[in-house]
Amino acid sequence: MLDSLEQGINAFLSNVCLPILRIFFDPINDLLAPIYQPWATIVAIAFFVGTMVWVGVFLKESYVNLGRVNKAWYTDLRLWTVVSMLPHVFVYFYFY
């Protein structure tokens, strides 16, 4: 029963959403297709790591934590930004 439900959902999404999404994503896919995949992964990881370094090191605490009442270390948004981005980096490394 679940297989038929899954097939029905896939058929519906393929018939309704796929033509709409292709309008937007086919040109992007054509543009990015010649790029060597490992380089794309390296660039994506560099962007994530660079953003984490920028937020964690270079942004001022007073700017990031504007209006923060509790001054404990675990309420610093710079820390949670880095922590929330780490799973993305791990996924890119895993599938590299």
Residue, then its C-alpha position, 0 to 999 in steps of 0.5 A: m500500500l505504501d509503495s502505491l502511495e509513494q508511486g502516486i505522489n511521485a507521479f503527481l509531483s513529476n507531472v505538476c512540479l517538474p515542468i515548473l522547476r525545469i524552467f528555472f533549473d535547466p539553465i542553471n544545470d546546463l551552466l554548471a554541468p561542465i564544472y568538474q564536480p570535486w572543484a564544486t565541492i571544494v568551493a562549497i566547503a570553502f564558502f561554508v568554512g569561510t563564513m564560519v570563520w568570518v562569523g566566529v572570528f571577525l564579526k563583533e560580538s556587540y553586532v551579532n548579539l545586539g540586545r542579548v540579555n543573558k551574557a553566558w557563553y552559550t547564548d552567543l549567536r556566533l557559536w550557534t552559527v558555526v555549530s549549525m553550519l557544521p552538519h552541512v560541511f560534514v555532508y559535503f565531506y561525506f559525499y566528496 
